[in-house]
Amino acid sequence: MRGPDGIETSKGSFATTRAGLVELASYLSEAQVDTVAMEATGVYWKPVYYALEGLVHELWLCNAQHVKNVPGRKTDLSDAEWLADVAAHGMVRPSLVPPPEIRELRDVTRYRKTQVDARAKEIQRLEKVLQDAGIKLTSVASKVWSSTSREIIEAHCR
């Protein structure tokens, strides 16, 4: 159907499951949609974006702060209609989404940082437990996780 501004619109609802996203991609392909605009909210945009990436000519991820709707009754449908309208009239710019290779590198880097931080936290916890037990390991070994430290800890446990 065409809206009052002459822009063709249609309404539909799709699940964010794999099957629902395949259905959405098929629907957009059959309708020959060349531009899709979506709101970036947390990480919830990622599955939809990844499912549509490469299937449409332009895939816009829009900052939620830039597409705020007027206050009042707020539904997903009214948000979608508002986003379609502001995107169609060029009133919003898409955010930069890095290429898949860069996104993958970022994910791996973030995961590694999480693991390094968790390891450091465990080392600090071990040092505190040892100090609470009256074992000042850092006075005789430079690192709590060294082989020398491990031998000292094992000797105290016997």
C-alpha positions as CSV (number, residue, x, y, z in Angstrom):
1,M,0.0,0.0,0.0
2,R,1.1,3.6,-0.5
3,G,1.2,6.1,2.3
4,P,0.0,9.7,2.0
5,D,3.5,10.7,0.9
6,G,3.5,8.2,-2.0
7,I,6.0,5.8,-0.3
8,E,5.0,2.2,-0.5
9,T,4.6,0.5,2.9
10,S,3.4,-2.8,4.3
11,K,3.1,-4.2,7.8
12,G,4.2,-7.6,9.0
13,S,5.5,-9.3,12.1
14,F,8.4,-11.8,12.2
15,A,10.0,-13.8,15.0
16,T,13.7,-13.3,15.7
17,T,14.3,-17.1,15.5
18,R,16.3,-18.5,12.7
19,A,13.1,-19.5,10.9
20,G,11.5,-16.1,11.5
21,L,14.6,-14.3,10.1
22,V,14.7,-16.6,7.0
23,E,11.0,-15.7,6.5
24,L,11.7,-12.0,6.9
25,A,14.6,-12.2,4.4
26,S,12.3,-14.1,1.9
27,Y,9.5,-11.5,2.4
28,L,11.8,-8.6,1.8
29,S,13.4,-10.3,-1.3
30,E,10.0,-11.0,-2.8
31,A,8.9,-7.5,-2.2
32,Q,12.1,-6.3,-3.8
33,V,13.0,-4.1,-0.8
34,D,16.3,-2.4,-1.4
35,T,16.6,-0.4,1.8
36,V,16.0,-1.6,5.4
37,A,16.3,0.7,8.4
38,M,16.4,-0.7,11.9
39,E,17.0,0.6,15.4
40,A,20.1,-0.3,17.3
41,T,19.0,-1.4,20.8
42,G,21.6,-3.3,22.9
43,V,22.7,-6.4,21.1
44,Y,19.1,-7.3,19.9
45,W,19.8,-5.8,16.5
46,K,22.6,-8.2,15.7
47,P,20.7,-11.4,14.6
48,V,18.4,-9.4,12.4
49,Y,21.2,-7.4,10.9
50,Y,23.3,-10.5,10.2
51,A,20.4,-12.3,8.6
52,L,19.7,-9.4,6.2
53,E,23.3,-8.4,5.5
54,G,24.1,-8.8,1.8
55,L,20.4,-9.4,0.9
56,V,19.4,-5.8,0.5
57,H,21.1,-2.9,-1.2
58,E,21.2,-0.7,1.9
59,L,20.9,-1.9,5.5
60,W,20.7,0.9,7.9
61,L,21.4,0.5,11.6
62,C,20.1,3.7,13.3
63,N,21.1,5.0,16.7
64,A,18.0,4.8,19.0
65,Q,18.8,8.3,20.3
66,H,18.6,9.8,16.8
67,V,15.2,8.3,16.0
68,K,13.3,9.1,19.2
69,N,9.6,9.2,18.5
70,V,7.4,11.9,20.0
71,P,6.2,11.1,23.6
72,G,2.9,9.2,23.9
73,R,1.7,5.9,23.0
74,K,4.6,3.7,22.1
75,T,4.4,0.4,20.4
76,D,6.8,-1.6,18.2
77,L,4.6,-1.0,15.2
78,S,4.5,2.8,15.8
79,D,8.3,2.8,16.3
80,A,8.7,0.9,13.0
81,E,6.5,3.3,11.1
82,W,8.3,6.3,12.6
83,L,11.7,4.8,11.7
84,A,10.6,4.0,8.1
85,D,9.3,7.6,7.8
86,V,12.4,9.3,9.1
87,A,14.7,7.0,7.0
88,A,12.6,7.5,3.8
89,H,12.9,11.3,4.2
90,G,16.7,11.2,5.0
91,M,16.2,12.5,8.6
92,V,18.5,10.0,10.1
93,R,22.0,8.7,9.2
94,P,22.9,5.0,9.6
95,S,25.6,4.0,12.1
96,L,28.8,2.5,10.8
97,V,28.7,-1.3,11.2
98,P,32.2,-2.7,10.5
99,P,32.7,-5.5,8.0
100,P,32.3,-9.1,9.3
101,E,36.0,-9.7,9.6
102,I,36.4,-6.7,11.9
103,R,33.4,-7.6,14.0
104,E,34.8,-11.1,14.5
105,L,38.2,-9.7,15.5
106,R,36.5,-7.4,18.0
107,D,34.4,-10.2,19.4
108,V,37.5,-12.4,19.9
109,T,39.5,-9.5,21.4
110,R,36.6,-8.7,23.8
111,Y,36.4,-12.3,24.8
112,R,40.1,-12.5,25.4
113,K,40.0,-9.4,27.6
114,T,37.2,-10.9,29.6
115,Q,39.2,-14.1,30.2
116,V,42.4,-12.1,31.1
117,D,40.4,-10.1,33.6
118,A,38.8,-13.2,35.1
119,R,42.3,-14.8,35.5
120,A,43.6,-11.7,37.3
121,K,40.6,-11.6,39.6
122,E,41.2,-15.3,40.5
123,I,44.9,-14.6,41.2
124,Q,43.9,-11.7,43.5
125,R,41.3,-13.9,45.2
126,L,44.0,-16.6,45.8
127,E,46.4,-14.0,47.2
128,K,43.7,-12.7,49.6
129,V,42.8,-16.2,50.8
130,L,46.5,-17.0,51.4
131,Q,47.0,-13.8,53.3
132,D,43.9,-14.4,55.4
133,A,45.4,-17.8,56.3
134,G,48.6,-16.1,57.4
135,I,50.7,-17.0,54.3
136,K,52.4,-13.9,52.9
137,L,53.4,-15.6,49.6
138,T,54.4,-12.3,47.9
139,S,57.2,-11.8,50.4
140,V,59.0,-14.9,49.1
141,A,57.8,-15.2,45.5
142,S,57.3,-12.4,43.0
143,K,54.2,-14.0,41.4
144,V,51.4,-15.9,43.2
145,W,50.9,-18.1,40.1
146,S,54.5,-19.1,39.6
147,S,55.7,-22.7,40.0
148,T,57.6,-21.7,43.1
149,S,54.5,-20.3,44.6
150,R,52.6,-23.4,43.7
151,E,55.2,-25.6,45.4
152,I,54.9,-23.4,48.6
153,I,51.1,-23.6,48.6
154,E,51.2,-27.4,48.1
155,A,53.7,-27.7,51.0
156,H,51.4,-25.7,53.3
157,C,48.5,-28.0,52.3
158,R,50.2,-31.2,53.3
